[in-house]
Amino acid sequence: MPGSLRIGIDVDDVLAESLPGYLEAFRRRFGHDVRIEDAAWEIFRRYPEISATQMWGFFSELEASDFLATRPVYPEAARAMRTLAAGAHRLFVVTGRLSQHREHTRRLLLQAGLLELFEQVVHRDGEPSAEYKPRIVRELKLDLLIEDELHVALAAAGVPIPVLLFDRPWNQADLPPGITRVTDWNQVLRLIAAQAAARSG
């Protein structure tokens, strides 16, 4: 329908808080404090003294705790998803999670009452996120991507596609045209409404 957008939405730290919990689990397990501003999902490269066995043991502990399926969904994100779906926008999860975590993501969204709002839930098959997400943007013919990782936002903006980048401590930088830093879901909804109106006009 005129004015409806195809919107790709990340999961971790966009729909649900994840990285702070991951860093806390890492600190408890290994005793290393990693500043949230310096955070990344691949923090083991900084600590070569942590053996591969210890690293995989940590991942096994996260798996046993059902970490990825039990991240707290932001209430305002859940409300925004319902608002967008009610406005006839077409919603797609485009997560950096790996395909083996598909069931975790499904349960996370199901428990939040959001799963049925998404046409598709797309996972990564080991491809670097900065290559995978632009490819999915093209394949799904998305009109907008909502993201929290700077390098992914920069890659996707080059498609080109507008990107809304949630303001997080780990993605601070000057942004090029095409990427808009957003602070909350109300702002996201206003920007999407403006883009949809411009399209239908």
Buried (B, 14 or more C-beta within 10 A) or exposed (E): EEBBBBBBBBBBBBBBBBBBBBBEBBEEBBEEEBEEEEBBBEBBEEEEEBEEEEBEEBEEEBBEEEBBBEBEBBEEBBEBBEBBBEBEBBBBBBBBBBEEBBEBBBBBBEEBEBBEBBEEBBBBEEEEBBEBBBEBBEEBEBBBBBBBBBBBBBBBBEBEBBBBBBEBEBBEEEBEEBBBBBEEBEBBBEBBBEBBEEEEE
